[in-house]
Structures are given as C-alpha cells and as structure tokens.
Amino acid sequence: MKTILITGSTDGIGKLTALKLAKEGHKLFLHGRSEDKLNTVINEIQEASNNKNIKGFVADFSDINAVKQMVENIKNEVEKLDIIINNAGIFKTASDKTKDGLDIRMAVNYFAPYILTESIISVLEKGSETRVINLSSAAQSTVKKGVLTGAVAINASDAYAQSKLALTMWSFHFAKQHPNITTIAVNPGSLLNTKMVKEAYGQHWSPADKGANILFNLALSEEFKNDSGKYFDNDKGSFAMAHPDTTNQEKINILLNLTKEIIGGN
C-alpha cells in the first residue's frame, strides 16, 4: 500500500486517477479548492472503492499563501508520502491575475507545485521508492521573465504553454537534486475529455481515462522506476524529448532564481 497525494483531484483525470488508486487499496490524500466539492468527491470515491483511507486538503492554488498553509498542514498530518501527483492545472478563467499580481496559469500550474513539492521534501524522503509525477503538456513555450513575474499580460494559451515549460524545467532540475526520488514529467494526452479542455476548446480527441491510466502507471509501475528526469509524451505513448529549454542549464538557473525571488516576496 502506497501513501499518495494527488492535487486537483476533484475533477477530470485527477479524480479518475484517485478512483483507480483507491480501488487498489492505497492511502490517498486528495486536494481541491472547494471544501464542499472535495468532501463530496472523497465520499464518492470511498463508496465506489470501498476504501475509507482517503482524506483531503483544501487550498486555492492561485494563492501562494494558501499553498504554504497546505504545506504546514501536510507536515502536521502526514507522516510520509510515497507518491505525489502534481495534477492541479488551470487554463481559462474569469480573471487572469491572482491577488498577488501573478498570471493565474503560472501560479497554479508552476508556482504551486514547486512550492508544495520543494517544501515537503522531508515527508517525501520518508516514503518508499518515492515518486513525483508532474503534469506537463504538449504545449510548452519559452518562459518570459515578464510573464513569470506577472508584469506582462498575454493570452491564456501562451501563458499556459509557458507555465507548463516552467514546470518541466523545474521537474528535470528536481530530479537531479534528488536522485533518491523518481521524478517524471508527463503530457497525459492532448485534448482529453475533461472540464478544463471543454472550457478551453469545446472539443476533445481522447477519453479522460487515457490520462488517468498513464498517471496510474507512472506512479506505481516497476517499469518506470529508473526513468527519473524524463518526459513521457502520452500522445506518442513513450518517453520523448521535451522542449530544448528543459536541458539548458543557464535558462533553468535563471528560472529558479526568479522563482525564489517571486515566491519569497509573496
């Protein structure tokens, strides 16, 4: 039995993955933005899986301080984590800015998983054969300083692509820093049948199960235990090359130094 945290698990592939893992008898910590919705999903999954070992954490990932509070809650309540699936993501929203003045895609898709994962290293290191699965995307584009800091406003799809590249660059760096943790970035599949995709594009190419299945396998399968620091492209069904910036150490250093400045100031 593994102890697993899945962020953004009240909808879409996060919820489907949680159900698959619950049915296998694992201990789960789910995360959502709405306490009511989170509790509803926990009850749903407990009943569907006959697994009562499911708890939750509430945090609005567009709020850096809320993420930091969730970190403290995890440290107080969770003895160890074997797996974290950084699944929470956002594309189109009513407001493009967070209350801290950041682009909301950058905050939820990059800063939140960065803060969460880096801050609970002590909990992850107590896990067994620990894995970190980071939800990347086929959409990746070079991170611009102004977009990272929130000084420059751009359209949702460009901001999304930059946030996903930032996450993937950090993912590769994290894998090097923590050789005892298997860290994999994954594009779960393009245009899956999820709420986020429907709101953004109004259409889908593949069932959401396609994404849930690869997250389940990357989290648990022995097949992937030696694949740390890689990018799995589920559109191809195999590991692939990510954006060239993911291996540019100078760009990674600039990204991480800026990140520390930004989140330290919020």
Short mmCIF file of the C-alpha atoms (twelve columns), coordinates in Angstrom:
data_MODEL
# 
_entry.id   MODEL 
# 
loop_
_atom_site.group_PDB 
_atom_site.id 
_atom_site.type_symbol 
_atom_site.label_atom_id 
_atom_site.label_alt_id 
_atom_site.label_comp_id 
_atom_site.label_asym_id 
_atom_site.label_seq_id 
_atom_site.Cartn_x 
_atom_site.Cartn_y 
_atom_site.Cartn_z 
_atom_site.pdbx_PDB_model_num 
ATOM 1   C CA . MET A 1   0.000   0.000  0.000   1 
ATOM 2   C CA . LYS A 2   1.306   3.408  -1.030  1 
ATOM 3   C CA . THR A 3   0.529   6.785  0.527   1 
ATOM 4   C CA . ILE A 4   -0.321  9.150  -2.316  1 
ATOM 5   C CA . LEU A 5   -1.161  12.855 -2.660  1 
ATOM 6   C CA . ILE A 6   -2.973  13.973 -5.818  1 
ATOM 7   C CA . THR A 7   -3.513  17.689 -6.368  1 
ATOM 8   C CA . GLY A 8   -6.526  18.899 -8.336  1 
ATOM 9   C CA . SER A 9   -8.351  15.643 -7.706  1 
ATOM 10  C CA . THR A 10  -11.986 16.803 -7.594  1 
ATOM 11  C CA . ASP A 11  -12.330 16.784 -11.416 1 
ATOM 12  C CA . GLY A 12  -11.009 15.286 -14.612 1 
ATOM 13  C CA . ILE A 13  -8.055  12.930 -14.738 1 
ATOM 14  C CA . GLY A 14  -7.067  13.734 -11.145 1 
ATOM 15  C CA . LYS A 15  -10.378 12.365 -9.888  1 
ATOM 16  C CA . LEU A 16  -10.269 9.347  -12.234 1 
ATOM 17  C CA . THR A 17  -6.714  8.547  -11.130 1 
ATOM 18  C CA . ALA A 18  -7.741  8.840  -7.475  1 
ATOM 19  C CA . LEU A 19  -10.570 6.355  -8.035  1 
ATOM 20  C CA . LYS A 20  -8.255  3.849  -9.755  1 
ATOM 21  C CA . LEU A 21  -5.721  4.117  -6.912  1 
ATOM 22  C CA . ALA A 22  -8.418  3.898  -4.229  1 
ATOM 23  C CA . LYS A 23  -9.749  0.687  -5.772  1 
ATOM 24  C CA . GLU A 24  -6.250  -0.791 -5.417  1 
ATOM 25  C CA . GLY A 25  -6.379  -0.079 -1.671  1 
ATOM 26  C CA . HIS A 26  -3.859  2.757  -1.447  1 
ATOM 27  C CA . LYS A 27  -3.986  5.507  1.178   1 
ATOM 28  C CA . LEU A 28  -4.949  8.741  -0.546  1 
ATOM 29  C CA . PHE A 29  -4.797  12.431 0.201   1 
ATOM 30  C CA . LEU A 30  -6.860  14.409 -2.287  1 
ATOM 31  C CA . HIS A 31  -6.726  18.148 -2.860  1 
ATOM 32  C CA . GLY A 32  -9.279  20.632 -4.091  1 
ATOM 33  C CA . ARG A 33  -10.087 24.323 -3.997  1 
ATOM 34  C CA . SER A 34  -13.619 23.943 -2.638  1 
ATOM 35  C CA . GLU A 35  -14.112 22.187 0.694   1 
ATOM 36  C CA . ASP A 36  -17.666 21.129 -0.189  1 
ATOM 37  C CA . LYS A 37  -16.652 19.667 -3.528  1 
ATOM 38  C CA . LEU A 38  -13.611 17.950 -2.009  1 
ATOM 39  C CA . ASN A 39  -15.721 16.310 0.704   1 
ATOM 40  C CA . THR A 40  -18.282 15.184 -1.888  1 
ATOM 41  C CA . VAL A 41  -15.562 13.596 -4.040  1 
ATOM 42  C CA . ILE A 42  -13.930 11.904 -1.037  1 
ATOM 43  C CA . ASN A 43  -17.294 10.366 -0.091  1 
ATOM 44  C CA . GLU A 44  -17.947 9.321  -3.698  1 
ATOM 45  C CA . ILE A 45  -14.570 7.618  -4.035  1 
ATOM 46  C CA . GLN A 46  -14.786 5.969  -0.614  1 
ATOM 47  C CA . GLU A 47  -18.117 4.421  -1.581  1 
ATOM 48  C CA . ALA A 48  -17.111 3.437  -5.113  1 
ATOM 49  C CA . SER A 49  -13.824 1.861  -3.994  1 
ATOM 50  C CA . ASN A 50  -14.845 0.555  -0.556  1 
ATOM 51  C CA . ASN A 51  -11.666 2.276  0.694   1 
ATOM 52  C CA . LYS A 52  -12.132 4.551  3.710   1 
ATOM 53  C CA . ASN A 53  -8.450  5.529  3.818   1 
ATOM 54  C CA . ILE A 54  -8.991  8.795  1.945   1 
ATOM 55  C CA . LYS A 55  -8.556  12.302 3.337   1 
ATOM 56  C CA . GLY A 56  -8.265  15.740 1.820   1 
ATOM 57  C CA . PHE A 57  -6.587  19.128 1.878   1 
ATOM 58  C CA . VAL A 58  -8.240  22.358 0.778   1 
ATOM 59  C CA . ALA A 59  -6.182  25.096 -0.878  1 
ATOM 60  C CA . ASP A 60  -6.675  27.643 -3.627  1 
ATOM 61  C CA . PHE A 61  -3.523  27.119 -5.696  1 
ATOM 62  C CA . SER A 62  -3.771  30.616 -7.163  1 
ATOM 63  C CA . ASP A 63  -2.935  31.908 -3.657  1 
ATOM 64  C CA . ILE A 64  0.708   31.337 -2.717  1 
ATOM 65  C CA . ASN A 65  -0.018  31.724 0.995   1 
ATOM 66  C CA . ALA A 66  -2.770  29.082 0.770   1 
ATOM 67  C CA . VAL A 67  -0.257  26.679 -0.778  1 
ATOM 68  C CA . LYS A 68  2.201   27.421 2.035   1 
ATOM 69  C CA . GLN A 69  -0.557  26.755 4.580   1 
ATOM 70  C CA . MET A 70  -1.323  23.426 2.912   1 
ATOM 71  C CA . VAL A 71  2.367   22.547 3.236   1 
ATOM 72  C CA . GLU A 72  2.176   23.125 7.003   1 
ATOM 73  C CA . ASN A 73  -0.986  21.006 7.214   1 
ATOM 74  C CA . ILE A 74  0.731   18.163 5.351   1 
ATOM 75  C CA . LYS A 75  3.773   18.330 7.628   1 
ATOM 76  C CA . ASN A 76  1.494   18.140 10.675  1 
ATOM 77  C CA . GLU A 77  -0.823  15.405 9.429   1 
ATOM 78  C CA . VAL A 78  1.112   13.195 7.006   1 
ATOM 79  C CA . GLU A 79  3.939   11.055 8.296   1 
ATOM 80  C CA . LYS A 80  5.262   10.054 4.873   1 
ATOM 81  C CA . LEU A 81  4.363   10.244 1.204   1 
ATOM 82  C CA . ASP A 82  5.417   7.654  -1.347  1 
ATOM 83  C CA . ILE A 83  3.938   9.468  -4.339  1 
ATOM 84  C CA . ILE A 84  2.833   12.980 -5.214  1 
ATOM 85  C CA . ILE A 85  0.970   13.588 -8.469  1 
ATOM 86  C CA . ASN A 86  1.090   17.314 -9.234  1 
ATOM 87  C CA . ASN A 87  -2.038  17.290 -11.365 1 
ATOM 88  C CA . ALA A 88  -3.805  20.581 -10.494 1 
ATOM 89  C CA . GLY A 89  -3.921  22.838 -13.521 1 
ATOM 90  C CA . ILE A 90  -5.812  25.761 -14.966 1 
ATOM 91  C CA . PHE A 91  -6.276  27.187 -18.458 1 
ATOM 92  C CA . LYS A 92  -9.195  29.568 -18.972 1 
ATOM 93  C CA . THR A 93  -10.541 31.588 -16.054 1 
ATOM 94  C CA . ALA A 94  -12.681 34.637 -15.421 1 
ATOM 95  C CA . SER A 95  -9.664  36.507 -14.101 1 
ATOM 96  C CA . ASP A 96  -6.131  36.246 -15.499 1 
ATOM 97  C CA . LYS A 97  -4.402  37.619 -12.395 1 
ATOM 98  C CA . THR A 98  -4.058  36.310 -8.862  1 
ATOM 99  C CA . LYS A 99  -4.367  38.542 -5.829  1 
ATOM 100 C CA . ASP A 100 -0.548  38.544 -5.722  1 
ATOM 101 C CA . GLY A 101 -0.482  40.005 -9.247  1 
ATOM 102 C CA . LEU A 102 0.755   36.820 -10.924 1 
ATOM 103 C CA . ASP A 103 -0.615  35.215 -14.064 1 
ATOM 104 C CA . ILE A 104 -3.094  32.625 -12.786 1 
ATOM 105 C CA . ARG A 105 -1.764  29.863 -15.068 1 
ATOM 106 C CA . MET A 106 1.768   30.443 -13.838 1 
ATOM 107 C CA . ALA A 107 0.596   30.442 -10.205 1 
ATOM 108 C CA . VAL A 108 -1.497  27.267 -10.328 1 
ATOM 109 C CA . ASN A 109 0.455   25.238 -12.910 1 
ATOM 110 C CA . TYR A 110 4.003   26.078 -11.808 1 
ATOM 111 C CA . PHE A 111 4.463   28.043 -8.582  1 
ATOM 112 C CA . ALA A 112 2.005   25.916 -6.560  1 
ATOM 113 C CA . PRO A 113 3.552   22.504 -7.376  1 
ATOM 114 C CA . TYR A 114 7.034   23.983 -6.984  1 
ATOM 115 C CA . ILE A 115 6.285   25.351 -3.508  1 
ATOM 116 C CA . LEU A 116 4.368   22.268 -2.431  1 
ATOM 117 C CA . THR A 117 6.924   19.693 -3.545  1 
ATOM 118 C CA . GLU A 118 10.081  21.573 -2.528  1 
ATOM 119 C CA . SER A 119 8.576   22.295 0.912   1 
ATOM 120 C CA . ILE A 120 7.616   18.714 1.776   1 
ATOM 121 C CA . ILE A 121 10.910  17.041 0.859   1 
ATOM 122 C CA . SER A 122 11.210  15.745 4.428   1 
ATOM 123 C CA . VAL A 123 7.839   13.968 4.079   1 
ATOM 124 C CA . LEU A 124 8.723   12.581 0.627   1 
ATOM 125 C CA . GLU A 125 12.108  11.326 1.802   1 
ATOM 126 C CA . LYS A 126 10.376  9.145  4.397   1 
ATOM 127 C CA . GLY A 127 8.472   7.419  1.593   1 
ATOM 128 C CA . SER A 128 9.408   4.132  -0.016  1 
ATOM 129 C CA . GLU A 129 10.638  4.269  -3.632  1 
ATOM 130 C CA . THR A 130 9.239   7.802  -3.735  1 
ATOM 131 C CA . ARG A 131 7.935   9.246  -6.983  1 
ATOM 132 C CA . VAL A 132 6.972   12.740 -8.100  1 
ATOM 133 C CA . ILE A 133 4.755   12.891 -11.197 1 
ATOM 134 C CA . ASN A 134 4.435   16.371 -12.703 1 
ATOM 135 C CA . LEU A 135 1.668   17.150 -15.200 1 
ATOM 136 C CA . SER A 136 3.271   18.800 -18.187 1 
ATOM 137 C CA . SER A 137 1.696   19.318 -21.605 1 
ATOM 138 C CA . ALA A 138 2.372   19.055 -25.321 1 
ATOM 139 C CA . ALA A 139 2.078   22.859 -25.182 1 
ATOM 140 C CA . GLN A 140 5.441   24.209 -23.998 1 
ATOM 141 C CA . SER A 141 6.962   27.571 -24.891 1 
ATOM 142 C CA . THR A 142 9.934   29.598 -23.686 1 
ATOM 143 C CA . VAL A 143 9.320   31.252 -20.330 1 
ATOM 144 C CA . LYS A 144 9.498   35.050 -20.473 1 
ATOM 145 C CA . LYS A 145 10.519  36.949 -17.356 1 
ATOM 146 C CA . GLY A 146 7.607   39.387 -17.564 1 
ATOM 147 C CA . VAL A 147 5.081   36.548 -17.749 1 
ATOM 148 C CA . LEU A 148 6.715   34.759 -14.813 1 
ATOM 149 C CA . THR A 149 6.609   37.870 -12.629 1 
ATOM 150 C CA . GLY A 150 3.142   38.920 -13.791 1 
ATOM 151 C CA . ALA A 151 4.388   42.198 -15.249 1 
ATOM 152 C CA . VAL A 152 3.326   41.271 -18.789 1 
ATOM 153 C CA . ALA A 153 -0.177  40.039 -19.672 1 
ATOM 154 C CA . ILE A 154 -0.523  37.549 -22.536 1 
ATOM 155 C CA . ASN A 155 -3.298  35.300 -23.841 1 
ATOM 156 C CA . ALA A 156 -4.352  32.174 -21.961 1 
ATOM 157 C CA . SER A 157 -2.816  29.615 -24.326 1 
ATOM 158 C CA . ASP A 158 0.626   31.308 -24.350 1 
ATOM 159 C CA . ALA A 159 0.607   31.677 -20.563 1 
ATOM 160 C CA . TYR A 160 -0.443  28.030 -20.208 1 
ATOM 161 C CA . ALA A 161 2.373   26.836 -22.501 1 
ATOM 162 C CA . GLN A 162 4.947   28.902 -20.587 1 
ATOM 163 C CA . SER A 163 3.688   27.628 -17.222 1 
ATOM 164 C CA . LYS A 164 3.967   24.014 -18.411 1 
ATOM 165 C CA . LEU A 165 7.503   24.531 -19.699 1 
ATOM 166 C CA . ALA A 166 8.473   26.152 -16.376 1 
ATOM 167 C CA . LEU A 167 7.096   23.107 -14.563 1 
ATOM 168 C CA . THR A 168 9.004   20.722 -16.852 1 
ATOM 169 C CA . MET A 169 12.301  22.649 -16.472 1 
ATOM 170 C CA . TRP A 170 11.939  22.550 -12.690 1 
ATOM 171 C CA . SER A 171 10.970  18.851 -12.865 1 
ATOM 172 C CA . PHE A 172 14.244  17.950 -14.606 1 
ATOM 173 C CA . HIS A 173 16.211  20.059 -12.120 1 
ATOM 174 C CA . PHE A 174 14.398  18.476 -9.151  1 
ATOM 175 C CA . ALA A 175 15.250  15.004 -10.480 1 
ATOM 176 C CA . LYS A 176 18.962  15.885 -10.452 1 
ATOM 177 C CA . GLN A 177 18.791  17.408 -6.964  1 
ATOM 178 C CA . HIS A 178 17.004  14.363 -5.511  1 
ATOM 179 C CA . PRO A 179 18.444  11.203 -7.084  1 
ATOM 180 C CA . ASN A 180 16.619  9.062  -4.499  1 
ATOM 181 C CA . ILE A 181 13.222  10.267 -5.833  1 
ATOM 182 C CA . THR A 182 11.919  9.177  -9.244  1 
ATOM 183 C CA . THR A 183 10.648  12.375 -10.874 1 
ATOM 184 C CA . ILE A 184 8.821   12.230 -14.202 1 
ATOM 185 C CA . ALA A 185 7.090   14.967 -16.209 1 
ATOM 186 C CA . VAL A 186 4.195   13.779 -18.338 1 
ATOM 187 C CA . ASN A 187 1.954   15.076 -21.069 1 
ATOM 188 C CA . PRO A 188 -1.100  12.959 -20.167 1 
ATOM 189 C CA . GLY A 189 -2.538  13.363 -23.666 1 
ATOM 190 C CA . SER A 190 -3.761  16.237 -25.783 1 
ATOM 191 C CA . LEU A 191 -7.404  17.336 -25.699 1 
ATOM 192 C CA . LEU A 192 -8.632  14.729 -23.231 1 
ATOM 193 C CA . ASN A 193 -12.332 14.739 -22.355 1 
ATOM 194 C CA . THR A 194 -12.083 16.910 -19.210 1 
ATOM 195 C CA . LYS A 195 -13.794 20.019 -17.926 1 
ATOM 196 C CA . MET A 196 -10.651 22.138 -18.498 1 
ATOM 197 C CA . VAL A 197 -10.375 21.055 -22.136 1 
ATOM 198 C CA . LYS A 198 -14.104 21.592 -22.795 1 
ATOM 199 C CA . GLU A 199 -13.925 25.122 -21.375 1 
ATOM 200 C CA . ALA A 200 -10.795 25.918 -23.383 1 
ATOM 201 C CA . TYR A 201 -11.504 24.243 -26.724 1 
ATOM 202 C CA . GLY A 202 -15.093 22.997 -26.749 1 
ATOM 203 C CA . GLN A 203 -13.964 19.617 -28.122 1 
ATOM 204 C CA . HIS A 204 -11.824 16.610 -27.239 1 
ATOM 205 C CA . TRP A 205 -9.809  13.927 -29.040 1 
ATOM 206 C CA . SER A 206 -9.438  11.188 -26.436 1 
ATOM 207 C CA . PRO A 207 -11.229 9.885  -23.326 1 
ATOM 208 C CA . ALA A 208 -10.036 11.174 -19.957 1 
ATOM 209 C CA . ASP A 209 -9.215  7.577  -18.975 1 
ATOM 210 C CA . LYS A 210 -6.213  7.770  -21.293 1 
ATOM 211 C CA . GLY A 211 -4.683  10.373 -18.964 1 
ATOM 212 C CA . ALA A 212 -5.706  8.606  -15.758 1 
ATOM 213 C CA . ASN A 213 -4.206  5.322  -16.962 1 
ATOM 214 C CA . ILE A 214 -0.774  6.810  -17.642 1 
ATOM 215 C CA . LEU A 215 -0.728  8.650  -14.291 1 
ATOM 216 C CA . PHE A 216 -1.642  5.391  -12.533 1 
ATOM 217 C CA . ASN A 217 1.135   3.517  -14.348 1 
ATOM 218 C CA . LEU A 218 3.816   6.183  -13.891 1 
ATOM 219 C CA . ALA A 219 3.002   6.346  -10.182 1 
ATOM 220 C CA . LEU A 220 3.070   2.607  -9.498  1 
ATOM 221 C CA . SER A 221 4.615   0.508  -12.258 1 
ATOM 222 C CA . GLU A 222 8.057   -1.015 -11.692 1 
ATOM 223 C CA . GLU A 223 8.665   -0.330 -15.373 1 
ATOM 224 C CA . PHE A 224 9.284   3.380  -14.700 1 
ATOM 225 C CA . LYS A 225 11.357  3.274  -11.512 1 
ATOM 226 C CA . ASN A 226 14.624  4.082  -13.336 1 
ATOM 227 C CA . ASP A 227 13.197  6.836  -15.561 1 
ATOM 228 C CA . SER A 228 13.767  9.854  -13.332 1 
ATOM 229 C CA . GLY A 229 14.393  13.166 -15.058 1 
ATOM 230 C CA . LYS A 230 12.470  12.201 -18.191 1 
ATOM 231 C CA . TYR A 231 9.406   13.436 -20.078 1 
ATOM 232 C CA . PHE A 232 6.668   10.975 -21.037 1 
ATOM 233 C CA . ASP A 233 4.562   12.036 -24.019 1 
ATOM 234 C CA . ASN A 234 1.290   10.121 -23.871 1 
ATOM 235 C CA . ASP A 235 0.337   11.330 -27.340 1 
ATOM 236 C CA . LYS A 236 3.184   9.073  -28.523 1 
ATOM 237 C CA . GLY A 237 2.844   6.521  -25.738 1 
ATOM 238 C CA . SER A 238 6.536   6.755  -24.914 1 
ATOM 239 C CA . PHE A 239 9.278   8.902  -23.449 1 
ATOM 240 C CA . ALA A 240 10.230  11.773 -25.737 1 
ATOM 241 C CA . MET A 241 12.294  14.924 -25.966 1 
ATOM 242 C CA . ALA A 242 10.750  17.862 -24.145 1 
ATOM 243 C CA . HIS A 243 11.317  21.493 -25.160 1 
ATOM 244 C CA . PRO A 244 15.062  22.297 -25.630 1 
ATOM 245 C CA . ASP A 245 14.918  24.775 -22.704 1 
ATOM 246 C CA . THR A 246 14.468  21.840 -20.311 1 
ATOM 247 C CA . THR A 247 18.135  20.920 -20.772 1 
ATOM 248 C CA . ASN A 248 19.506  24.484 -20.929 1 
ATOM 249 C CA . GLN A 249 21.145  24.863 -17.516 1 
ATOM 250 C CA . GLU A 250 21.563  28.625 -17.849 1 
ATOM 251 C CA . LYS A 251 17.843  29.104 -18.541 1 
ATOM 252 C CA . ILE A 252 16.943  26.718 -15.715 1 
ATOM 253 C CA . ASN A 253 19.122  28.688 -13.281 1 
ATOM 254 C CA . ILE A 254 17.506  31.981 -14.334 1 
ATOM 255 C CA . LEU A 255 14.037  30.447 -13.933 1 
ATOM 256 C CA . LEU A 256 14.758  29.065 -10.467 1 
ATOM 257 C CA . ASN A 257 16.446  32.231 -9.189  1 
ATOM 258 C CA . LEU A 258 13.492  34.324 -10.368 1 
ATOM 259 C CA . THR A 259 11.065  31.814 -8.870  1 
ATOM 260 C CA . LYS A 260 12.706  32.092 -5.446  1 
ATOM 261 C CA . GLU A 261 12.538  35.895 -5.643  1 
ATOM 262 C CA . ILE A 262 8.874   35.882 -6.638  1 
ATOM 263 C CA . ILE A 263 7.570   33.359 -4.115  1 
ATOM 264 C CA . GLY A 264 9.760   34.770 -1.343  1 
ATOM 265 C CA . GLY A 265 8.142   38.145 -1.871  1 
ATOM 266 C CA . ASN A 266 4.569   36.846 -1.631  1 
# 
